[in-house]
């Protein structure tokens, strides 16, 4: 099925009610295509968006089970999507897996605090992404919340270790 939105054609594959639905939000066309093909091959129903604004329009219509979200997009970025999801809570909560080139630990903590269940950095192997998606989808909402807190706490501890003043290694 193709949805026409303005001048943008969005391809959404609606195959079976039994498949988990994944919304891929990625502005790089090549990365978006690779992710969509790999996810479809792995048995998921996939819809894609090129920016946050398009994603926000598609979420109610497509009703994804999980969102794979890039953070750096224009005109509306992934941070805005996370804010929109918090302001418009889904029942059950819609899990978000951030997949971004933002690698700083501070950004990872912020992404998890903003509601992402998982935070992965690019480049990554598509098989690792599918494994994480499958794991998240097999968890209950309560288990996802626990995973999110665990990931956030791990990143916070790492940030504290990195930020802590280091004692001099040499004594003169």
C-alpha positions in Angstrom: 0.0 0.0 0.0 1.3 3.5 -0.8 0.1 6.5 1.1 0.4 9.8 -0.7 1.0 12.7 1.7 1.5 16.0 0.0 4.3 15.5 -2.5 5.7 12.6 -0.6 5.0 9.0 -1.4 5.3 6.8 1.6 5.5 3.0 1.1 3.8 1.0 3.8 3.6 -2.8 3.5 0.5 -4.1 5.1 0.7 -7.8 4.7 -0.7 -9.7 7.7 -2.3 -9.0 11.0 0.1 -11.5 12.6 3.3 -9.6 11.7 4.7 -7.0 14.1 4.5 -3.6 12.6 7.7 -1.5 12.5 7.9 2.2 11.6 11.3 3.2 10.4 12.0 6.9 10.7 15.2 7.7 8.8 16.0 10.6 6.5 18.9 8.9 4.7 17.2 7.2 1.8 19.9 4.5 1.4 19.8 3.6 5.1 16.0 3.6 5.2 15.8 1.2 2.2 18.4 -1.2 3.7 16.6 -1.2 7.0 13.1 -1.7 5.4 14.3 -4.5 3.2 16.1 -6.3 6.0 13.1 -5.9 8.4 10.7 -7.2 5.8 13.0 -10.1 5.0 13.0 -10.8 8.8 9.2 -11.1 8.8 8.1 -7.6 10.0 5.5 -5.4 8.4 7.3 -2.1 7.7 6.3 1.5 7.0 8.9 4.3 6.6 9.0 8.0 7.2 11.7 10.5 6.1 11.3 12.9 9.0 9.6 13.4 12.4 6.6 15.3 10.9 5.8 12.4 8.6 6.3 9.9 11.4 3.8 11.8 13.6 1.2 11.7 10.8 1.8 7.9 10.2 1.8 6.7 13.8 -2.0 6.8 14.3 -2.8 5.3 10.9 -0.2 2.6 10.8 -0.3 1.7 14.5 3.2 0.3 14.8 4.3 -2.1 17.5 7.7 -0.4 17.6 9.5 2.6 16.1 13.1 2.7 14.8 13.9 6.3 15.1 16.8 8.5 13.8 17.3 11.6 15.9 19.0 14.0 13.3 16.5 14.8 10.6 15.0 17.9 9.1 12.6 19.7 9.3 11.3 17.8 12.3 13.9 15.7 14.2 13.5 12.5 16.2 13.6 14.4 19.5 10.3 16.1 18.5 8.9 12.6 17.9 9.9 11.5 21.4 8.3 14.6 22.8 5.1 14.0 20.8 4.9 10.4 22.0 5.2 11.6 25.6 2.5 14.2 25.1 0.3 11.7 23.3 0.7 8.5 25.2 -0.3 5.3 23.4 -1.9 2.4 25.2 0.0 0.2 25.5 3.1 2.3 25.4 4.8 2.4 22.0 8.4 1.3 22.3 11.1 3.3 20.5 14.5 2.1 19.5 16.7 5.0 18.7 19.2 4.3 15.8 21.4 7.4 15.3 24.9 8.6 14.6 24.8 10.6 17.9 27.3 8.6 19.9 28.0 10.8 23.0 27.0 9.2 26.2 25.2 12.4 27.2 23.0 12.1 24.1 22.3 8.4 24.9 21.2 9.3 28.4 19.0 12.0 27.1 17.4 9.7 24.5 16.6 7.1 27.1 15.3 9.8 29.5 13.0 11.1 26.7 11.4 7.7 26.3 13.5 5.4 24.1 13.6 1.8 25.3 16.9 1.2 23.5 19.6 3.4 22.0 21.9 2.0 19.2 24.5 4.0 17.3 25.2 3.8 13.5 26.7 2.1 11.8 25.3 -1.2 13.1 24.6 -4.6 11.6 21.0 -5.1 10.5 21.0 -8.5 12.2 21.9 -6.8 15.6 19.0 -4.4 15.0 16.5 -7.2 14.3 17.7 -9.0 17.4 17.1 -6.0 19.6 13.7 -5.3 17.9 12.6 -9.0 18.5 13.8 -8.8 22.1 11.9 -5.6 22.8 8.7 -6.9 21.1 8.8 -10.1 23.2 8.8 -8.1 26.5 5.8 -6.9 28.4 5.3 -3.2 28.9 6.6 -3.6 32.5 9.7 -5.5 31.3 10.3 -2.8 28.6 10.2 -0.1 31.4 12.7 -2.1 33.4 15.0 -2.4 30.4 14.7 1.3 29.7 15.6 2.1 33.3 18.5 -0.4 33.2 19.9 1.1 29.9 19.5 4.7 31.3 21.2 3.8 34.5 24.1 2.0 32.7 24.7 5.1 30.5 24.4 7.5 33.5 27.1 5.4 35.4 29.3 5.4 32.4 28.9 9.2 32.1 29.7 9.7 35.7 32.9 7.5 35.3 33.9 9.5 32.2 33.2 12.9 33.8 34.8 12.1 37.2 38.2 13.8 37.7 41.0 11.3 37.2 43.7 11.2 39.9 47.2 11.7 38.6 48.8 8.4 37.8 52.3 9.5 38.5 53.6 10.8 41.8 56.8 12.9 41.6 
